[in-house]
Amino acid sequence: MSNQLKSETSPYLLQHAENPVNWYPWCEEAFEKAKTENKPIFLSIGYSTCHWCHVMAHESFEDNKTAEILNKYFISIKVDREERPDIDSVYMSVCQAFTGSGGWPMSIFMTWDKKPFFAGTYFPPQSRYGMPSFSELLNTIANQWYSNKKDLLESAEKIIKHLINTQSDEKTQTNSGLIQRAVQIFEHTFDSTHGGFGDAPKFPTPHNLLFLMLYAKQHNNSDALKMAEKTLLQMRKGGIFDHIGYGFSRYSTDKYYLAPHFEKMLYDNALLIIAYSSLYSITNNNIYLDTAEKTAEYILNEMTSEDGGFYSAQDADSEGVEGKYYTFSLNEIMDILGEETGREFADVFDITENGNFESMNIPNLLKSSDLKTDFQEEIKKLYSYRKNRFKLHLDDKILLSWNSMMIAALSMLYRVTRNKKYLNAAQKSQKFIEMNLSEELRLYTSFRDGKCSKHAFLDDYAFYVTALTELYNTTLDKDYLEKAEKFFAEAVKRFADSENGGFFLSNPNRTELFINPKETYDGAIPSGNSVMTYNLVRLYQITEKDEYKELLENQITFMSAKSYEYPSGNSMFLIALLMHENLIPHITIALKESADLNQIRENLPFIANVLAVTDSIEYPLLNNQTTFYVCKNRNCLPPTNAIETLC
């Protein structure tokens, strides 16, 4: 029995297309039906590789009795949070206001005019965990709707008023001290034994580590570097890194980085490639470069379409069990590798008879003093064996913002490896976006099954500008820089709040919800406003155009106020602020007509603002050769023909 989701392209929606629940996608038909039939709406938000979304689906949405209640008393709507970040953001703030926390699956009860009156996340099929059963909750809300609707509507108005007042509470704060206070917060919460910050669960949040690395480099602060290095080293050793197929899982469920939540997300791996490449550029420790390359290998092997787009995620569950795909018994290792080699492998990778995770084993190097192992052929055997077990669910939709992160990551990885396959993959993905996710200066959030979405949001433009800027920094191809500037200007046109500062998540002329968020806090992904600040800094410093200066000053003022109470939650903005206050090297290259750009690129610093010019009166050639004009620490050095002085 199919429902209204059968013609959708989202893998998450299609997972529910055969439910007995009469699901609708987010559409006017559903809201009109709720209004006509005088029914409340049950809105369920999740994503296709979400473990607890699977659990609630199996327990409740596939259950005929639960579906009967939903179909009788409610209009039920399913939303893929990755395709509609605006809906997810607004109702996540609702969920947090009701419960003090949030997560997925998100469960929202609301009126036909989209006003919420109750919210939560996962609800069990029987009362437990201090929660009512889902069916009990449905019956209670249905009874309230038909007997006491007035109170529900008043509750909806109160929560909407609260959220609107929260967003409109504009503050003005100086950016003075933000950076130092953020470092102090990280120092206070740093786990010096196991890496990371705070206790379990531990999320990668690579932008926090990138902030600490840049701060360490600019301020010669070894403690900040140690925090980043310890964390990235422990993650590489732990089970959060897949030692057989490579790449990183979503987060660690323990403080050791041993047992992950096994789903793999494109954005985590993109940001971690950047983090490990950056750490290698500072330390020259090959284990960090090896980690970045192995992560990229995973992406190119398992997460890349033939056309060059990068898929979104791989599931944590297989055969109904989280992590089953990734774990091994000691006997399996011995059978596959042989007694002697199997025993050696098991000793190094912490494989035991009793297991290190639910009687099975997650391969890891946490107990090993040496990360340089000689088991490459054995790992290939185990990888082949694991691939033949069963197939993991792949969320094969292609998201513009996440692809943009990976484009930036592979561009930066190319800068430290000079391996053309990374740059080729980045450029191919950018071409995929041009062909499938853009129309002149209009972008689209997602693509799957030959169709693109109808919407685009701030993050799509912000991250795409970053991708184009990094491609320019890597290739010195001005076409990328020109595109970055055009799409940045379009983002300003579509999303800027000219009265109060900052950028809205949705185009304010087209938003359909009761609030249009301005996201500033960095979660698993840096916020759109943080990335726009970063883009402004880079574009202003590269081009030195006055048109960016006022925009940048206003955005820093806006973000400083938003970051004041908890600056360590705004690391991407602080990275931009560090670059703004302590200028990264600016290199103007006066190119001779016969200049070899490949050779020039190979000798540029990992992070620099580079502008290549030809036939410039302002930047004449020295000795009739390609000439480098370098400015560091607010001082300009004499022009030189020797590119090795830039290293």
FIKEMAR-400924 format. One record per residue: residue in one letter; z, y, x of N, C-alpha, C in turn. Coordinates in pm, whole numbers, plus 50000, padded with zeros to 5 digits. Atoms other than C-alpha are relative to their C-alpha. Example, Ala and Ser with C-alpha at 12.3 -4.5 7.8 and 13.67 -1.06 7.14 Angstrom:
<guvexs>
A500004988150089507804955051230500005012050090;S499944988149918507144989451367500735010949923;
</guvexs>
This chain:
<guvexs>
M500004988050084500005000050000500005012450087;S500094987949920498855032450159500525011949921;N499574987650064500285066850090499095011450046;Q500844988449974498985102150147499775002750149;L500164997949856499205098950527498824992350058;K501005009449948496365073850556498805006950066;S501174993149942493725100150642500385009550113;E499574991349891495825118250907499594994050135;T500335005049866495145115351282501244998550089;S498785001049919498705119151417500514985750004;P499445013649992499995085751549501334998649928;Y498715000650068503435094151410499814998949849;L500245000750144502125100351059499364986649963;L500675012750030499915069551074500984988250007;Q498985010549996502965048451164500674998349864;H499335000350130504245056850815499014999249884;A501034999850104500965054250625500094988049905;E499855011950085501835019650489501414998449945;N498655000450058505435027650396499924999849847;P499944998850146506395022550030500395014049953;V499754986050032507565058950042498665007149980;N501254992750026504875080949890499995013050081;W499994988549910504675103950192498805009049977;Y501064990049991502665135850200500055006250140;P499934991149883501655155250510500455013749952;W499644986150036502725191650519498755006549941;C501194994750067500295205950264500425006849870;E499704992850124500175228749959500124990549881;E499935009650110499595198949732501414994749980;A498645005450010503045185249812500965010349940;F499094989650050504805218449747499715003349854;E500354997650140502905224149424500504988749911;K499535011550077503775189149305501525000849980;A498544998650011507475195149380500365010849897;K499744989250094507355227649184499694995749856;T500415004350134505495212848888500964989849942;E499135010850048507775182548866501485003250015;N498614995749985510955202248945500804990050086;K499335009349909511875179949241500315006850133;P499754995249863513545187549574499074993050098;I500855005949896511635180549892500874993850108;F499405006249883512745155950157498995001150114;L500864998049884511235166650491500544991950117;S499625008349886511325141450776499125003650119;I500724995449880510365153851124500334990850117;G499785008549884509905131751430498774999550088;Y501185001949915507405118951684499844985150027;S500385014150007505705085951749500734991150099;T499305008249902507675074152054501515001749993;C498574997450018511105083651918500714987249954;H499315012650030513465053351920500725000649866;W499234999350124515745065151639499135003049880;C500984998850109512715075151433499544986149957;H500385013850032511645038751456501104993049922;V498865006850063515115026951361500115004149853;M499874995450138515325048751050498814995849915;A501195004650074511785039450953500184985549955;H499835014250034512555002050967501114998049899;E498845002050086515915005350796499825006049861;S500044992550126515045030250523498615002149943;F501304996350055511415040950493499144987849968;E500715012450032510145004950490500724991849894;D499175007050099512824994850240499585004149859;N500524997050133511544992349882501015007149912;K498984993850086514845001949719500215014750038;T499874986149956515225033249932498765008049960;A501244993350037511565041949872499975003249850;E499974997850145512135038449498500795012649966;I499194987950024514865065149509499235012450042;L500764988649951512735088549720498845003349907;N501184997750084509675084049499500365005149861;K499594996150135511625089349177500535014349997;Y499274987350008513675120049267499515010850097;F500384990649895511965136749566498485000150021;I501324999849937508645147649710500254999050150;S499695003049859508645133650065498855004450090;I500994994549907506855150950353500334995650141;K499865003949860506315138050708499315010350090;V500564990449904505735161551004500164994550141;D499975003149857504855153451364500425012750073;R499464988049936506995177951562499105005150113;E500844996149888504485178051848498745007349954;E501154992950055501655189751623500395013049931;R499544988050069503735215251433501335004650057;P498764995249939506285230251671500655011349922;D499414989250080506745259551433500934994449892;I499175006450102508045237351152501224993750065;D498905006649929510155217651399501045010350046;S499084989949947511665249051554500855006249890;V499284993550109512595265451225501054990749940;Y499065009050068514175234851068500994993750098;M499005004049903515865224851393501145010250002;S498954989950006517725257851378500824998349873;V499285003150124518625248851019500954988350022;C499185011949974519885214651129501205003550088;Q498914996149911521955230051407501035008749928;A499074991750078523435255451165500874991649908;F499255008750090524485227750925500944990650074;T499265011049936525705201851176500585003450136;G499554996749866526285219451508499194993450108;S500875006749902523645197851676498674997049932;G501305003450056520125185351627499414988150071;G500685011349938517695157951717499014994149902;W501015006650082515115134351577500384985349979;P500714993850113514515120651324500825011049937;M499334989050069515335153351155499794998349850;S500055002150145516145151050784500405013049931;I499794987150065515825182850577499784998549849;F500174999450146516335187550203499815014549962;M500334986050026514755218850063499285001649867;T500704996750124513155236249767498505000150024;W501464999749987509445237949694499495012850067;D500424988049925509385272849846500584999950142;K499705002649859510545258050178501385004950043;K498664995349969514185269550158500954988150010;P499165011949979516595243550306501415001749941;F498624999550049519925234950141500874989050058;F499205010149930521015204450344499164994550115;A500735005049883520125190050685500854990150078;G499365009649911520945161750924498954993550086;T500965007149916519295137551161499854985749948;Y500085014050041519525099551145501104996849899;F499025005350094521255083750846499824984949990;P500095014650000522075046250844499784994349860;P500205006250132521245021750564501314996749928;Q498665001750057524975014750513500925010350064;S499064990049949527885038450558500614995350131;R499385002949871528955038750924499875012450088;Y499994988749908529475061851219500565012649934;G499484988450071531355084350975498965006949914;M501084994350080528085090350787499814991849874;P500355007650121527105081150432498724992250024;S501295006849992524305056450384498915009549951;F501104991250038520905072250340499784999849848;S500205000950145520575059249984501115007249924;E498914992650063524025073049894499755015050008;L500294985849983523005106750034498915004449903;L501104996550091519765106549834500495001149856;N499504999650138521565098549511500915011949977;T499114988550013524195125249575499215012949987;I500804987750004521595152149645499205000749869;A500745000150126519515141449343500915004049884;N499054996450107522595143749118500335014850004;Q499714985749985523415178049260498835008549953;W501204992350037519845189949209499875001249848;Y500224999950144519735180448845501215004849921;S498814995850074523315189848755500585013350049;N499354988249942524235218548988499055007150097;K501034994449913521035233249126500375013950050;K499664986349963522465268349133500735000650133;D499265000249874524905259649413499104996650118;L500925003749892522155243349617499125011850039;L500864988449971519935273949584500785011150070;E499164990149932522805296749684500244996050145;S499835005049863523415274749989498755002850083;A501254997449929519745278050081499875014850038;E500114985749972519835315950054500965004250111;K499024996549897522975317850271499514995950138;I500435004749867521535296950552498795007950049;I501174991949961518265316550548500445013850047;K499504986849962520115349550560500674999550136;H499335001649871522245336850850498984999050114;L500995001949893519185326051052499195012750024;I500744987549983517305358350987500855010350073;N499114990649933520325378951090500194996550147;T499845004549861520725357951405498835004450085;Q501184996349922517155364551515499865015150013;S500194985549997517215401451426501105007350077;D498904993949924520405407251628499545002750143;E500564996649870518595423751916501045006850088;K499044994249907520705431952222499265005250122;T500554994849875520025451752536500984997250112;Q499155003249886521415438752863499195001650128;T500664999349870520605444853225499814986150057;N500205012949935519215416453434500894998450123;S499125000449883521805424453702500984988449991;G499035010949992523785393853803499594987249931;L500415012150072521855368853588499764988450095;I500375010649906520535349253883501244994050065;Q498805005049933523865346654062500904992549904;R499165007150097525725336853746499424986449966;A500645012950027523185309453679500304990150113;V499695008649886523675295554029501454995249993;Q498595003750010527445295953977500254989649891;I499875010050107527115276853650499524986450048;F500505012649946525005250453822500984994250102;E499015004749901527535248254106501214993949931;H498805004550072530385243853857499774986549931;T500285012250075528655215753665499334989150083;F500735009549915526945198253958500824987550027;D499395012949967527725161254004499604996750144;S500335001649858527885159354384499894985450041;T500055014449967528275121354378498704993649953;H501145006950061525445111154147498805009149975;G501084990750029523295142354124500005004149854;G500064995250137522465161453811501175009149966;F499024990250043524705183953608500734994949876;G499225005050110527545174553379500034984849998;D499905014650016528075139453247498794995049922;A501115006050073525775115653064499935005549857;P501295003449940523215117952922499515011050094;K500554990449904521335134653206498495001049982;F501424997250018517975150553138499435005850130;P500574995149873515565158653423500005015250013;T500144985349999515015195653330499555005150137;P500474996349865512895200953645499965015050024;H500044985549979512665238653583501335005150054;N498724996249939516395240853664499974997750151;L500065003549858515735223753997499035009050074;L500954990749938512715245754068500645013750023;F499274987449982514905276254013500924999350121;L499085001449887517495263154259499254999550132;M500795000749876514805255354517499485013850041;L500524986849967513265289854494501135009350043;Y498844992049961516685306154507500444996550142;A499595004549866517585285154812499065005450107;K500994995549902514365294854989500095015150022;Q499984985549988514635331854914501315005350057;H498694995249957518355334754988500614991650112;N499525008749892518615308555263501334993449963;N498785005850056521195290655048499894984850001;S500105014649986521655254555159500674992749885;D499325006750110524045246354873499094998349879;A500935000850113521435254254609498944989450026;L501005010249966518875232854791500604986149991;K499355013250006521365204154819500134995149856;M499895004150140521895204154442498674994649949;A501325004550045518165201354377499604987150070;E500445011749924517555176154654500804987649962;K499185011450039520485153554562499564994549865;T500415004250135519365152854199498664992950003;L501335006149996515715145354274500014986950078;L499895012449925516685118854530500614988949914;Q499365010050086519005101054286499074995549888;M500955003650104516355102154016498934990550055;R501005008949937513845086354255500574986250025;K499375012849973516305058954342500364992449872;G499465006150121517485052753987498964993449912;G500885006650095516055033653696499255009549910;I500784990350076514885065653531498595000950056;F501335001549938511995061853778499574985549986;D500545013650018509825031653700499474995250134;H500365004649865509685013554035498844990049999;I501115009650009507034989353907498705006749959;G501224993450049504565010953716499965014850027;Y499854986049960505795045053838500135009349879;G499724990350104506445076653642501474999749959;F498604998250039509705088553488500194998449850;S499615000950140511405079953161500645013049955;R499594987550066512745105952921501305005650055;Y498724995349946516375108153041500864988050033;S499065010749964519265087853181501144999849899;T498905001450096521805074352935501354999550070;D498755000349924524415071853214499975010850108;K499914989349899525605094953490499384996050134;Y500515005049870524045073353766498485001150012;Y501465000850008520375076753661499504985750004;L500405014050001520325038853625499244996449873;A500565004950126519655031753258499385011549922;P500644988850070517085054753100499854997249851;H500675001650128515935060952749498544998550038;F501175004749928512695043352830498685006749963;E501294993850032510055064652659499585009350114;K500554991349896507785083552897499185011049935;M500674988550058506605118452810499135006850105;L500924993349908503665136752965500655012250064;Y499464987549947505565169353002501064997750107;D499005002949897508505154053193499324996850133;N500665004249877506155138153443499215011250065;A500694988349943504115169953484500985008950075;L499034991149937507165191153556500654993550122;L499405006849884508585164753791499034999150116;I500994999449890505335163153990500115013550070;I499854986749941505735200754041501285000750082;A498714999349930509405196654139499974992450132;Y500045007949877508805168954393499015005850101;S500944993449908505745186554538500645012250064;S499334988149948507805218254575501064996350103;L498965004149905510665199954743499384995050130;Y500705004449878508235183554984499535012150081;S500504988349928506775217755070501135007050076;I498844993849933510305229055168500554991150110;T499295009149910511655197855341499094991750091;N500935008949931508545179055462500494985550001;N499525013850012510375147155358498994992249916;N501105007250064507655122055270500414992449874;I499605007350120509765104255006499745008549875;Y500254991350115509335134554779498525000849969;L501455000250021505595135454830499584986549941;D500295013350052505485097854771500354999149851;T499595000350140507355102554443499025007749913;A500974992150076504985129854326498694992549985;E501285007250005501945108754413500104987549912;K499845011850085503315077454246500065004049852;T499954995050137504045097553933498605003749952;A501384996750034500505111053936499174987349982;E500725012750013499215075453987500244993949863;Y499695005050133501005064953670499205007649893;I500734991950098499435093853477498514996450001;L501435002949991495935086353605499684985849957;N500235013950038496305048853542500184997549851;E499605004150135497915048353199499985011249896;M499854988950095497915083053043498805009349997;T501184991549990494385096153095498844993949924;S501155004750076491435093352858498755000350087;E501265000149925487905086552976499425014050013;D500544986449998487045122652893500855009750079;G499184991649914489865136153107501235006049936;G498784995350064492485145052848501174990950032;F498795007849972496045133652909500734997049870;Y499295004350120497855113652642501435005250000;S498704993350017501245124552510501194991850047;A498765007549974503725095952549499784985149988;Q499905014450020504505059052581501374996849942;D498805003350076507095042352361501084993650087;A498875006749936510545030652465500154985749950;D499765012850066510455000852227498804990750015;S501025010350007508524968452245500624987849933;E499505011150079508904939252005501355003449937;G498804995550069511594959851835501225002250088;V498874998749909513794962252146499715011150100;E500184989149904514254993652354500134994850143;G499965003449859513424988052720499594985850035;K500335014049970512364951652685498804998750094;Y501205000349917509024959052847500325002050148;Y499744995349864510634973353161501004991550079;T498915007249934513434948653240499594985950040;F500305013349947513464915653430501294992050014;S498915009049961515694885553470499794995950145;L500135004749862516414871953816499034988350008;N500915011650000514564839853725498545004449993;E501374995050005511444859553636499535004750137;I500354995049867511484876653974499714988550094;M500205011649912511844843054152498724992549966;D501215007150042509074827053947498745007350042;I501204992149972506634855354008499785001750151;L500124996849858507374862654376500324988450092;G499585011249915508634829154498501455001550041;E498565000349974512134819154604500415009750110;E499564992049886512354835954944499715014949980;T500364985950021510454868254871500715005749878;G499314995650121511984870154525501445003750028;R498614997049964515474868854673500095013050079;E500014987749921514614896354923499785012249909;F500294989150093513144917954647501235003049913;A498834998550087516164911954424501155007050072;D498914993749923518584922154699499765015050014;V500324985849980516774955154754500055007649868;F500174992950127516134963854388501084996749897;D498835001650087519524953754245499734990749883;I500275010150103518294923254051501014988850017;T498955010149991521164899453975499934990449881;E499995009950108521844869053760500655005749874;N499314994250115524234888353536499305012449944;G500744988450044521974918753519500775013050014;N499384986749994522624956053538499795008049872;F500274993150126521484964353184499834989749889;E500055008950116522304943752876499514986050038;S500285013649949522124910553071498634998750065;M501284999949929518724920253213500125010050115;N499974991549881517774941153516498965011049995;I500904988849977516284975453565499845001450151;P500174998249856514764976553915500385014250042;N499594986949952516375004754110500424998950146;L499634999449859517305015654462501325007650021;L498774992349990520675031654389500974994450104;K499105006349902522475006754616499334998350136;S500755001549875519835008754889500105012850082;S499914988349911520205031555188498625004850045;D501344996849951516475031255264499024999149884;L500985000150108513805041055013498644995050045;K501285004949949511005028855237500004984749992;T500025014550019510414993755104498634994350035;D501245006749961507784968655214499564990049895;F500285009350109507094953454875498825004749915;Q501104994650079503824969854772499214989049928;E500745011050064502024936854702500834993549891;E499115006050100505054923154518500095008949876;I499964990750113505214954354301498724999049918;K501265001850072501534949654213500044987349915;K499895012650078502264913754104500895002049877;L499094997750111505174924653889499385009349896;Y500684990950091503094952753741498994992349914;S500995008150075500324928253644500704990849901;Y499245008750088502874904353499500535007949879;R499434991850107504504932153298498925004749903;K501094995350087501164944953166499564989249902;N500435011150085500464910453023501074995349903;R498945004050093503774907752839499615003649857;F500414994550129502784929652544499615014450024;K500534986449983501274963652486500975010149943;L499164989050049503444994552463499195009049907;H500664990050085502655018752184499735012650082;L500434987949931500745048352325499715010949897;D500364988450081500755082052154498825006750068;D501224995849931497175090252239499435013249951;K500494986650031496935124652088500115008550126;I500094991549881496095151352342500465014049961;L499394987250031498285182252329499625010350106;L500504989849907496945214152482501095004750096;S498954994549914500265227352613500454989850104;W499565010349906501295194352772498914997050102;N501105001749905497845189452924499975011450101;S499984988549910498135224353068501064998450108;M498965002749900501405214653238499504990250106;M500495010049905499715184453395498885005750087;I501034993449920496735205453506500665008050112;A499294992249899499125229053684500644990850104;A499325009349909501045199453833499034993750099;L500975006649912497975181653971499345010050094;S500524989649911496625214454108500955002450116;M499004997649896499855219754297500154987850092;L499945012149917499955183554414498834999650097;Y501154999349910496475188154555500275009250118;R499744990449893497735217654757500854994150112;V499195006049893500185195454947499414986850051;T500595012849955498015163954972498575001550048;R501444998549977494415176654987499244987749955;N500685011650058493535145554789499205004849879;K500884994050101490525155454579500174993849862;K499905006250133491305130754299500945007849909;Y499084992250082494165152854184499355012649947;L500704988050043492095184454173498904996449901;N501055004350093489225165754007500574997149862;A499375003250129491585152853736500445012649927;A499584987450061492985187653678498815007649943;Q501184992750046489535203253652499334993049882;K500605007550112488295175453423500795002449871;S499184997350118491225181053188499755014149948;Q500294986350043490535218353184498675000649926;K501295000750069486925210753088500164993649862;F499735006550129488215187652814500555010249900;I499444989750087490235216552674498905009649953;E501094991050038487185239252681499094993849896;M500945006750089485085213352500500624996549864;N499415005950120487595200852243501155007849937;L498804993450050490575224152205499905015250005;S500174985549999489105259052227498655003849940;E501214994350056486535280452057500025014850034;E499924986749941485875312152254501455002450045;L498624997449957489405326852282501034993949905;R499095006650093490895305952004500314986050051;L499565013249954492935275452105500524991849883;Y499475009250100494075244851909501044991050065;T498845006949943497305225651957499714985750043;S500125014449972496165189351945498614994849967;F501305006550020493165166251953500224985049995;R499985014750005492795130151845498904995349906;D500995006650085490125107651702498865009549962;G501124991150022487445134151740500315012649922;K499634988350081489395160551547501075008150071;C498954991349946491425190451658500805006049886;S499124994150101494295206751474499465013549955;K500424987050052493965238551271500845011350057;H499014990049959496845256451444500055001350152;A499654998049860497815270851779501215009250005;F498744992949991501095285551897500145006450137;L499794992949875502495306952174499954990750120;D499945009149885503165277052399498614995550044;D501355004249963499505266652386499345010350090;Y500584989449920498365300152519500765001950131;A499194997449880501265304552762499754989650108;F500185010549899500915270852935498564999150048;Y501395000449957497125272652938499715011150101;V500154989249901497275306153118500584995550134;T499415005149876499595289853373499064990050067;A500925009949943497155260953418498815006850067;L501164992949944494225284553474500395007750126;T499544992549883496265305653716500204990750118;E499805009549891497245274953919498684994550051;L501325004449954493655262853927499375010850088;Y500504989249915492715296954062500704999950136;N499265000049874495485295954323499584988650091;T500395011749922494235261954432498565000950050;T501435000149966490475268154433499475013550046;L500464986349978490185306154467498725003049922;D501144997750087487495303354200500385010749897;K499614988750084487645337054023499754997649852;D500255003150141486305321953703501304995949930;Y498725004050059489725306153645500915012049979;L499154988150013491495339253706499535008749884;E500534991950110489205357553467500354993849865;K499635006850125489835331453198501495001449973;A498554998450017493585333153258500325013849943;E499744986450049493505370753203499545001649855;K500514998750138491415367752886500914992949900;F499125007350092493645341352728501395006349995;F498724992850005496735360952829499905011949906;A500194988650089495365391652655499954995649854;E500065005350136494655370452348501384996049951;A498635003550038498225357352350500805012449962;V499324987450032499535392952356499555005049863;K500564995450128497245401952068500544991949883;R499615008850110498315371951859501514999549976;F498605003950015502035367851928501035010750039;A499034990249950503595399352079500685007449885;D499254991450091506325417851889500095013750066;S500094986949935505445453551980501205008849970;E498864991850037508535467451806501284995950072;N498725004849947511375445651933499894992250130;G500185007249874509885428752239499894985149981;G500155014450003509135392852319498774995549924;F501165006050065506625369152166500474990149893;F499725009450107506735350551835499384986450032;L500575013449983506115313051829498674998849925;S501215000550081503515317051553499415013949987;N500654987350030501005344151477500715006249879;P499224994450111503115367751260499155003149877;N500874997450115500085374351037499684987349923;R500385012650064499775337450953501164990449978;T498875009150015503265322850950500284997349853;E499765004050139504155303850632501474996849975;L498595003450013507895299250693500855012549985;F499134988650030510875321250614500465007350125;I499664993449875511405329450980498944996150104;N500955002749892509105331951282500785001050131;P499114999649884511125321951589499375006850121;K500374996049864510995338451929500814991050091;E499255009749921511955309052147500145005250143;T499714994949866513625319852471500764989850085;Y499175009749929515965291252563499134988450050;D500765011349944514535264652794500694987049963;G499515013450027515025229652659499394990350098;A500705009549912513215199252795498755006450058;I501184992449957510215222552822500385014850007;P499744985649998510395258952932499485006849875;S500394993150123510195282752638498735008250022;G501214992049992507015301552557500245013850056;N499704986749948508695334852629500294999750150;S499765001349856509885322652971498684998750075;V501295002349933506385310653060499145012649996;M500754987550005504845343152942500525010050104;T499464991349895507205362053173499464995750136;Y500535005449874506155339353459498535003850017;N501424996549993502485344953375499805014750033;L500104985749974502995382553373500275003250147;V499684997749858504625381853717498834995850087;R501095004949914501845360753865498745008649986;L501234992250019498975380253709500145014150057;Y499784986449946500505413753801499974999950152;Q499945000349854501175403354159498664996150062;I501315003849946497765387254207499015011549988;T501054990050026495655414654050500465014250029;E499414986749982498035444554093499465010049898;K500504991350106496675458453765501155006649926;D498934992450065498795485653606500234995449856;E499845003850141498165471753256501064989249980;Y498975010350011500565443153332501405005550027;K498704995249953503355464953470500965003149886;E499124996450112504715479353145500354987749917;L499735012450073504345445952967501084991950069;L499045007849923506305429153244501395006149991;E498694993450008509115454753243500634997949863;N499485002050136509475451752864500434985649978;Q499685014150019509445413752876501264996350078;I498785002749923512095412853149501225005649927;T498894994250077514285436052941500354991149881;F499795008850115513845413752635500674987050042;M499485012949958514505381452823501385001250065;S498684997949940517465395753014501085000149892;A499034999750111519225402852684500194986149942;K499915013450057518435368052553500684990250096;S499445009149900519605351852879501435003250038;Y498744994749948522795371452922501174990449982;E498835008250028525265347752757499994986950078;Y500065012849930524015316052928498754999750087;P501224998649920521565324053208499434986850052;S500525012749946521325288153338499154992549898;G500875005950101519625279053010498655006849993;N501264992549999516735302053099499375000050140;S500405001049860515675289153439498575004550026;M501394996149976511965295053395499885015250005;F499964985349992512625331653322500595004550133;L499364996149875514905333253626499084997650120;I501025002149896512115318553842499075012250006;A500864988150005509895347053725500745012250054;L499204988749953512705371653792500164999750151;L499915001449854513195358054144498705004450067;M501304996349943509475361954211499755014949988;H500194985750022509555397054071500875008250095;E499074992249918512595408754266499834997350149;N500205003649859511805390554591498574995050015;L501435003050010508055391854616499614988150087;I500565010949921506385359454720498815005750079;P501084994449917503695363954988498765003749920;H501254995850061500655383354876498935000150108;I501055001749900497475374255061498675004649940;T501344995850038494245393155021499044994950108;I500965005949907491335374555179498675007549986;A501314993549995488355395655274499014989650052;L500865011449967485665368855270498695004650063;K501354998749946482715368455500499084991249917;E500925007050089479655356455315499934985050030;S500135014149962479555323655509501354992750006;A498655005749987483305316455472500094986249935;D499765013450051484395280355420501295000249917;L498834999050087486705282255118500904987750011;N499195012249988487815246055161500975001050117;Q499144998649882489155253255508501075010649976;I499044989350028490795285355389501114994949909;R498995005150094492555267855100500994990850069;E499135009849935493945241055328501155006550076;N498984993649917495965266355524500835010449926;L499214990450077497395287255242501384994449972;P498665004750036501125285555167500014993449863;F499905007250127502235263154878500115009749883;I499874989850104503295293354672499685013650061;A500394986749954501565326554726499125006249893;N500964992950085499655352954533498795003150085;V501204999149916496115351254665498895006949922;L501154993250058493235374554593498874999850102;A501155000449910489835368054747499015010849958;V500924989050028487465397854774498814999250095;T501194999149915483975403554909499495014449997;D500614986649991482255435355023500995010949957;S498964990650040485505454854995500175011250103;I499744988749911485885489755140501485000550036;E498554999649979489665487055101500464989450099;Y499625011049911489805454055290498814996250088;P501165002749914487205455255570500224987550085;L499945011749913486375425255786500455004350140;L499574998049862488115423456122499134991150088;N500865007549907485775412856406498834993249927;N501105005450080483115406556140500254985449958;Q499605013450043485025375156037500875001149875;T499065000350113486945364755726501375004950047;T498784993249956490145385355739501094998449895;F498855002350088493615379455595500955011950009;Y499044989150012495785408155476501244994249931;V498805006950049499305394255433501155009849986;C498794992250023502325411355278501144990549967;K498815008250022505765394855298501225009149998;N498734992750004509195407955205499805015149994;R500324985950022507695441155096499495007050126;N500604994549879506095445855440498614994250018;C501365004749978502385443655515499754998150149;L500265003449861501385426655838498615004750041;P501344996149955498405436456052498974989549958;P501045009650038495125420555940499734990350114;T500225010349899494245388256117498864990949957;N501005010350028491465362756144500584985950009;A499395013149972493915334556224500754995049877;I499385004650124494685315855903501254991650026;E498825008149973497245293556078501285008350001;T498794991750002499625323356090500605000749860;L499494999750137500005319755713500864988049969;C499315012450033501525285055729501505001450019;
</guvexs>
